[in-house]
Amino acid sequence: MPPTDASAEDTLDLRLTDELTALFADGDPPGRAPDSRLLDSPAQWGPVTTSVGVFQLVPVRVERDLALISRWMNDPAVAAFWELAGPESVTADHLRPQLDGDGRTAPCLGVLGGIPMSYWEIYRADLDPLARHYPARPHDTGIHLLLGGVTDRGRGVGTALLRAVADLVLDHRPRCGRVVAEPDLRNTPSVSAFLSAGFRFGAEIDLPDKRAALMVRERALRDLL
């Protein structure tokens, strides 16, 4: 979960109109039917009430969301960990393989109180290259998070949403026994947010692009942490 930064104006002008709300509810664009069975259809998980407001994961649409996500990726604090700064084509090249793939990863906007304010990737960790670097179990589900606004940082928003999304995964993916993440070890605010959200530190792992902290939230311990 890289730290993110963008001016508050990046999100304040994006409060959902009724038209946009209806658009988000439509699901995937006509003519495209990605196989979402590998992740048990995150688009259908619906809104949840959290300590910071009503939150929902909304599937990314490049034509609608590219400019916003690219703007977030160009924040220096974000670029330090995501390494996707540059023109919109850089972000598009990151999104399209996920959207056109086999459904093992789902890029989503996080909408809080009617405002798109975060970018998420929900993915099958057991089917990801990450599985080569830790003792993966069938249906392990991974999450990446980017908070889009500086005002959402440092006040517990990330922690609340990480807990909420982990609960969404466990509620809607009954075969998944644990949720995992691999933030950069240098990203201490991210590691701290995962710990506060009920994840435990599993190990340090060497990935091709970083040394990471393996964070794990076990289904069996979800009510204890």
Secondary structure, 3 states (H helix, E strand, C coil): CCCCCCCCHHHHCCCCCHHHHHHHHCCCCCCCCCCCHHHCCHHHCCCEEECCEEEEEEECCHHHHHHHHHHHHCCHHHHHHHCCCCCHHHHHHHHHHHHCCCCCEEEEEEEECCEEEEEEEEEEHHHCHHHHHCCCCCCCEEEEEEECCHHHCCCCHHHHHHHHHHHHHHHHCCCCCEEEECCECCCHHHHHHHHHCCCEEEEEEEECCEEEEEEEEEHHHCCCC
